[in-house]
Amino acid sequence: MTASEHAIATAEAYSAHNYHPLPVVVATAEGSWMTDVEGRRYLDLLAGYSALNFGHGNRRLIAAAKAQLERVTLTSRAFHHDRFADFCTKVAELCGMEMVLPMNTGAEAVETAVKTARKWGYRIKGVPDNMAKIVVAGNNFHGRTTTVISFSTDPEARADYGPYTPGFEIVPYGDLTAMEAALTENTVAVLLEPIQGEAGVLVPPPGYLPAVRRLTRERNILFMADEIQSGLGRTGRTFACEHEDVVPDVYILGKALGGGIVPVSAVVSSREVLGVFRPGEHGSTFGGNPLACAVALEVVDMLRTGEYQQRAAELGEHLHRELGALTGGDAVEAVRGRGLWAGVDISPAYGTGRAISERMMERGVLVKDTHGSTIRFAPPLVITKEDLDWGLDQLRAVLAG
């Protein structure tokens, strides 16, 4: 039995089977490449679902983490620490907002946004107690907590976890008529992904996000943008909302904010919205800890130059041009996405998404399937054009049989 086989068998025996990972056991990684326990190298075209936007082992981020590790890593929010004020200031400035509420994971940030919207609705908007409604989109993915899966339309994420949390209305993604019909005087927020990642990198119709922004503004409803996967450079802009000149009331951030080193998430908004919280009403032991703040501050500084956004835009244009050329045959049915982010629908005749991913892995490329036949591409923003082209060559070879 090889070292990989042993590690996989042991994991299967001792860990819950809530994931079905590809049969590769990573030991080291740098930039856009990962190496398994046998020394085989793989091109990473998933980047931890955008958590690794700046690549594996980014020197600037590692240096920031190491320096902070030598000083202080955790105080809890019972005390101030010397990185917290800078973190909140810089993240707020990056978003063009006024206040930040830090958490750890993306799901925690979405839960926090839901609580924020409800509390704002009761205290500021004047919605009757326990009547607040939040409108969400079908095929969404905002996390896996009990409340979040309560408004999921994915049977795998939702089945056998009831009773579910009430207070949500689901409308089709991109359907403005359905969105407008769902809004009532008790609606406190609309929660959307500007691009739906888990659903297959679905980009809404042009004009949809600006129209939702207009409707929510007219009706005194918060527009909350879940930019956990789409934000922080992935689409060629700092935020995916920027492609349509939309500024939401609330940004929900995560993944890349932690640089692929530590979990960092945040809800970012105005003083009117986040000002509804009083001491003791919400919190997190690790949220906004010194180590997280140090890494996130470096992430923000890296984004302020615009070089990563530009790189994602330029390489993304190349990625979509090359993938789009594959739709001329019978193997690729459709390609969607923006920047260095793409969903590729493979014809079922060529195999399931899982089968294609496994064949790509055999050729040294790591991607991930979703919803049966869709393959997602989300390489680190630091990937070279040569490496990206090599990865695309492997896809062509797999599809050629």
C-alpha positions in Angstrom: 0.0 0.0 0.0 1.4 3.4 -1.0 1.6 6.3 1.4 -1.4 8.0 -0.4 -3.5 4.8 -0.2 -2.7 4.4 3.5 -3.6 8.0 4.2 -6.9 7.8 2.3 -7.9 4.5 3.8 -7.2 5.8 7.3 -9.2 9.0 6.7 -12.1 6.9 5.4 -12.0 4.8 8.5 -11.7 7.6 11.1 -13.4 10.7 9.6 -17.0 11.3 8.9 -17.9 10.9 5.2 -19.3 14.4 4.7 -16.8 15.0 1.9 -15.8 13.0 -1.2 -12.4 14.3 -2.0 -10.3 13.4 -5.0 -7.8 10.6 -4.2 -4.8 12.8 -3.8 -2.9 13.4 -0.5 -1.2 16.8 -0.6 2.0 17.2 1.4 3.4 20.6 0.3 2.3 23.5 -1.9 3.8 26.7 -3.4 2.2 29.2 -5.7 -0.2 27.4 -8.0 1.3 23.9 -7.5 0.8 21.2 -4.9 2.9 18.1 -4.3 1.5 14.8 -2.9 3.2 12.5 -0.4 4.8 10.5 -3.2 6.3 13.6 -4.8 3.9 14.0 -7.7 3.1 17.6 -8.6 -0.4 19.0 -9.4 -1.5 22.3 -10.8 -4.1 23.7 -8.5 -7.0 25.2 -10.5 -9.4 25.4 -7.6 -7.5 27.6 -5.0 -9.5 26.4 -2.1 -12.7 27.8 -3.6 -11.0 31.2 -3.8 -9.5 31.1 -0.3 -6.1 30.8 -1.9 -6.4 33.8 -4.3 -2.8 34.8 -3.6 -1.4 31.2 -4.0 -0.1 28.7 -1.6 2.6 29.9 0.8 2.5 33.5 -0.4 5.7 35.0 1.1 4.2 38.3 2.1 1.3 36.6 3.9 3.5 34.0 5.5 5.9 36.7 6.8 3.0 38.7 8.2 1.7 35.5 10.0 5.1 34.5 11.3 5.7 38.0 12.7 2.4 38.1 14.5 2.9 34.5 15.8 5.9 35.8 17.7 3.8 38.6 19.4 0.3 37.6 20.3 -2.2 35.4 18.5 -5.4 35.6 20.6 -6.9 38.0 23.1 -10.6 37.3 22.6 -12.7 40.4 22.2 -12.6 40.8 26.0 -9.7 43.2 25.4 -8.4 45.4 22.6 -5.3 44.5 20.7 -3.0 46.6 18.6 -4.0 45.1 15.1 -7.8 45.4 15.5 -8.3 49.1 14.8 -6.2 49.0 11.7 -8.0 45.9 10.5 -11.4 47.4 10.8 -10.3 50.7 9.3 -8.6 49.2 6.3 -11.3 46.7 5.5 -14.0 49.4 5.8 -11.9 51.6 3.5 -11.5 48.8 1.0 -15.3 48.4 0.9 -16.1 52.1 1.0 -18.0 51.4 4.2 -17.9 52.7 7.8 -17.9 49.7 10.1 -16.7 46.1 10.3 -18.0 43.1 12.3 -15.3 40.4 12.1 -16.0 36.7 12.3 -14.1 33.6 11.2 -15.8 31.5 8.5 -18.0 32.5 5.6 -21.0 30.7 7.1 -20.5 32.7 10.3 -20.4 35.9 8.4 -23.7 35.0 6.6 -25.3 34.1 9.9 -24.1 37.5 11.2 -25.5 39.3 8.2 -28.9 37.6 8.7 -28.9 38.6 12.4 -27.8 42.1 11.4 -30.6 42.5 8.9 -33.3 41.3 11.3 -32.1 43.6 14.1 -31.9 46.5 11.7 -35.4 45.7 10.5 -36.8 45.8 14.0 -34.9 48.7 15.5 -34.5 51.0 12.5 -37.1 50.1 9.9 -39.9 49.3 12.4 -40.9 45.8 11.2 -43.2 44.2 13.7 -41.5 41.7 16.1 -40.7 38.3 14.6 -42.1 39.3 11.2 -38.9 40.1 9.3 -38.4 38.4 5.9 -35.2 38.0 3.9 -35.4 37.2 0.2 -32.8 34.9 -1.3 -32.2 33.2 -4.7 -32.7 29.7 -5.7 -29.5 27.6 -6.2 -27.7 29.7 -3.6 -24.8 28.6 -1.5 -24.2 30.7 1.6 -22.9 28.0 3.9 -24.0 24.9 5.8 -25.3 26.1 9.2 -28.9 25.1 10.2 -30.3 28.6 9.4 -28.4 28.9 6.1 -29.5 25.5 4.8 -33.0 26.4 5.7 -33.1 28.6 2.6 -31.1 26.3 0.4 -32.6 24.5 -2.6 -29.9 21.8 -2.7 -31.4 18.6 -1.4 -28.0 17.2 -0.4 -27.3 20.3 1.8 -30.9 20.4 3.2 -32.2 16.8 3.7 -32.7 15.4 7.2 -31.8 18.6 9.1 -35.3 19.9 9.8 -37.1 21.6 11.4 -35.8 24.6 9.5 -35.5 28.2 10.4 -38.4 30.4 9.0 -38.2 33.9 7.7 -36.9 33.4 4.2 -38.4 33.6 0.7 -36.7 32.0 -2.3 -37.0 33.4 -5.8 -35.3 32.3 -9.0 -31.9 33.8 -9.5 -31.9 36.5 -12.1 -35.7 36.8 -12.2 -36.4 40.4 -11.5 -40.2 40.0 -11.7 -40.1 37.3 -9.1 -37.8 39.4 -6.9 -40.1 42.5 -7.1 -43.2 40.4 -6.3 -41.5 38.9 -3.2 -40.7 42.2 -1.5 -43.1 43.3 1.1 -43.2 45.9 3.9 -41.7 43.3 6.2 -38.8 42.5 4.0 -35.6 43.6 5.7 -33.0 42.3 3.2 -32.2 40.7 -0.1 -29.3 38.3 0.2 -27.5 37.4 -3.1 -24.3 36.1 -4.5 -23.3 38.5 -7.3 -22.1 35.4 -9.1 -23.3 32.0 -7.8 -20.3 29.8 -7.3 -21.5 26.5 -6.1 -24.3 26.5 -8.6 -21.8 26.4 -11.4 -20.4 30.0 -11.6 -23.7 31.5 -12.7 -23.5 35.2 -13.8 -26.9 37.0 -13.5 -28.4 38.7 -16.6 -27.0 42.1 -17.4 -28.9 44.8 -15.4 -30.2 42.4 -12.8 -28.0 43.5 -9.9 -28.6 47.3 -10.6 -32.3 46.6 -10.7 -32.3 44.8 -7.4 -30.2 47.6 -6.0 -32.8 50.2 -7.2 -35.7 48.1 -5.8 -34.1 47.7 -2.4 -33.2 51.3 -2.1 -36.7 52.5 -3.1 -38.3 50.2 -0.5 -35.9 50.7 2.4 -34.5 47.1 2.2 -30.9 46.1 2.7 -29.1 44.7 -0.2 -26.5 42.2 1.1 -23.9 40.9 -1.3 -22.3 37.6 -0.4 -18.8 38.2 -1.9 -17.2 35.3 0.0 -16.1 33.6 -3.2 -16.5 36.3 -5.8 -14.8 39.1 -3.9 -11.2 40.2 -3.3 -9.9 40.1 -6.9 -11.4 36.8 -8.2 -13.5 38.3 -11.0 -11.0 41.0 -12.1 -12.4 43.7 -9.8 -12.1 43.9 -6.0 -15.8 43.0 -5.8 -18.0 41.3 -8.4 -20.7 43.9 -7.8 -18.3 46.5 -9.3 -18.8 45.0 -12.8 -22.3 46.6 -12.8 -21.4 49.6 -10.7 -23.5 48.3 -7.8 -22.7 49.2 -4.2 -24.6 47.0 -1.7 -25.6 48.0 1.8 -23.7 45.1 3.2 -20.6 43.2 2.0 -20.1 39.7 3.3 -16.5 38.7 3.0 -14.4 35.6 3.8 -12.1 33.0 2.2 -9.4 35.1 0.5 -9.5 37.6 3.4 -7.5 35.0 5.4 -4.9 34.5 2.6 -5.3 30.8 2.8 -3.6 30.8 6.2 -6.3 31.4 8.8 -10.1 31.7 8.6 -11.2 35.3 8.5 -14.6 36.7 7.6 -16.4 40.0 8.0 -19.6 41.8 7.6 -19.0 45.3 6.4 -21.6 48.1 6.3 -22.6 51.5 7.4 -22.9 52.9 11.0 -26.7 52.9 10.7 -26.7 49.1 10.0 -23.9 47.7 12.1 -24.6 50.3 14.8 -27.7 48.3 15.9 -25.5 45.9 18.0 -24.9 46.5 21.6 -22.4 44.7 23.9 -23.3 41.1 24.5 -25.8 40.8 21.6 -23.4 39.0 19.2 -19.8 37.8 19.3 -17.1 35.3 18.6 -14.1 34.2 20.6 -11.8 34.1 17.7 -13.4 36.7 15.5 -11.0 39.6 14.9 -8.1 37.9 16.7 -4.6 39.4 16.3 -3.3 36.7 13.9 -6.3 36.9 11.7 -6.1 40.7 11.6 -2.4 40.7 10.7 -2.9 38.4 7.8 -6.0 40.2 6.6 -4.3 43.5 6.8 -1.6 42.2 4.4 -4.3 40.9 2.1 -5.9 44.4 2.0 -2.6 46.0 1.3 -2.0 43.6 -1.6 -5.4 44.4 -3.1 -4.9 48.2 -2.8 -2.3 48.1 -5.6 -4.9 46.7 -8.1 -2.3 44.3 -9.6 -4.1 41.2 -8.6 -7.4 42.5 -9.9 -5.7 43.4 -13.2 -4.1 40.0 -13.4 -7.4 38.3 -12.9 -9.0 40.4 -15.6 -6.3 39.8 -18.2 -5.7 36.1 -17.5 -9.5 35.7 -17.1 -10.1 37.0 -20.6 -7.6 34.5 -21.9 -9.2 31.7 -19.8 -12.7 32.4 -21.1 -11.5 32.8 -24.7 -9.8 29.4 -24.6 -12.6 27.7 -22.8 -15.2 29.3 -25.1 -13.4 27.8 -28.1 -14.2 24.4 -26.7 -17.9 25.0 -27.1 -17.7 24.6 -30.8 -17.5 20.8 -30.4 -19.8 18.3 -28.7 -17.8 17.9 -25.4 -18.5 21.3 -23.8 -22.0 22.5 -23.7 -21.5 25.9 -22.1 -18.9 28.1 -20.3 -19.8 30.8 -17.8 -18.0 33.0 -15.4 -16.0 36.2 -15.0 -12.3 36.9 -14.4 -10.3 33.8 -13.3 -13.5 31.9 -12.5 -15.3 29.6 -14.8 -17.9 26.9 -14.8 -17.7 24.5 -17.7 -20.7 22.2 -18.5 -19.4 18.9 -19.8 -21.7 16.8 -22.1 -22.8 13.7 -20.1 -21.7 11.6 -23.0 -18.1 12.4 -22.0 -18.6 11.5 -18.4 -19.7 12.9 -15.1 -18.0 16.0 -13.6 -16.4 13.7 -11.0 -15.0 11.4 -13.7 -13.6 14.3 -15.7 -12.0 15.7 -12.5 -10.4 12.3 -11.8 -9.0 12.1 -15.3 -7.7 15.7 -14.9 -6.0 14.6 -11.7 -4.3 11.7 -13.4 -2.8 14.3 -15.8 -1.6 16.5 -12.9 -4.4 19.1 -12.7 -6.8 19.5 -9.8 -10.3 20.9 -10.4 -13.7 20.2 -8.8 -17.0 19.2 -10.1 -20.5 20.5 -9.0 -24.0 19.6 -9.8 -23.2 16.5 -11.8 -21.5 17.6 -15.0 -20.1 21.1 -14.3 -16.3 21.6 -13.7 -15.2 24.7 -11.8 -12.0 26.6 -12.6 -10.7 29.1 -10.0 -6.9 29.1 -10.2 -4.8 31.3 -7.8 -4.5 34.8 -9.2 -0.7 34.4 -9.2 -0.8 31.6 -11.8 1.4 32.2 -14.8 -0.1 32.2 -18.3 2.2 29.2 -19.2 0.9 27.1 -16.3 -2.7 28.1 -17.1 -2.3 27.1 -20.7 -0.7 23.8 -19.7 -3.7 23.1 -17.5 -6.1 23.9 -20.4 -4.1 21.5 -22.6 -4.8 18.7 -20.1 -8.5 19.5 -20.3 -8.4 19.3 -24.1 -6.5 16.0 -23.9 -9.1 14.5 -21.4 -12.0 15.6 -23.7 -10.2 14.2 -26.7 -10.3 10.8 -25.0 
